[in-house]
Amino acid sequence: NNRWDRRLSQSCNVDVNCEFESETDDQRRAVCVVLAGKELGTGTLLNNVMKDGKPYLLSAYHVYMDNELAQTALYFFNYESPFCTGLNGSDIQTVSGSVKVAAFDSVDLMLVKLSEMPPPSYRPFLAGWDASIIPPSNSYIIHHPNGDTKKISYDSGKCDSARYNKNFINYGHWKVFDWEVGTTEGGSSGGALFNKDKRVIGILSGGNASCESITYDLFSRFDKMWDYRSKESEQLKHWLDPQNTGTLQ
């Protein structure tokens, strides 16, 4: 009965509730399915330095393509298999509509403000972040591959800085060389990469990873989204640190 053709994700993906070691129970509640027009992606609620509960959500520019799609986008929270049962989750916890506040295609940045804070019954969590330039290691992506129930993938290695392709800025992405657990797929795009301190340090732009082929993925760097561009409408800093305190975590 889902609103999209439910193409199950590949078999090596791990349901979030089957994974305990990362202790990311809170962070999982920040993550949702993004349905923007016909595009499926993943988004993550972010806290800001003021901690005033504004419903900012980070995803990938390429998920939205047309900036107008932010207004009609749908956000599905807590779409996950309960208690590691393999059962399909419920997709009734939705927020409809948002406003684009910052976007920049060359770092794949899309920050929106949801039309409302997800209600308390959704138990929304505003994820922390890290805008420093330190390459992450032991990182996780929490995501919705192919619009499937929420999954988690883990990389025990250290990320390198890389250029995705000529349409993106140089050294604008973190490169995950291979996943020890899980993979990513279409629909994972925009999903946040969390560092070992459980802070967002990038979002998935793309890559070649799959269950069959243990290979790389590229995540747009949070520190580049932060203030690489000075225009307020093309950076995160103005929105997440509105009083310019200089806070980077």
Secondary structure, DSSP 8 states (H G I E B T S, - for coil): --SS------TT-EEGGG--TT--HHHHTTEEEEEETTEEEEEEEE--TT-----EEEEEHHHH-STTHHHH-EEEES-S-GGG---------EEE-EEEEEEEGGGTEEEEEESS---GGG----B-B--S----EEEEEEE-GGG-S-EEEEEEEE-EEE---TTS-TT-EEEE---SB----TT-TT-EEE-TTS-EEEEEEEES--SS----EEEEEHHHHHHSS-SGGG-SHHHHSTT------
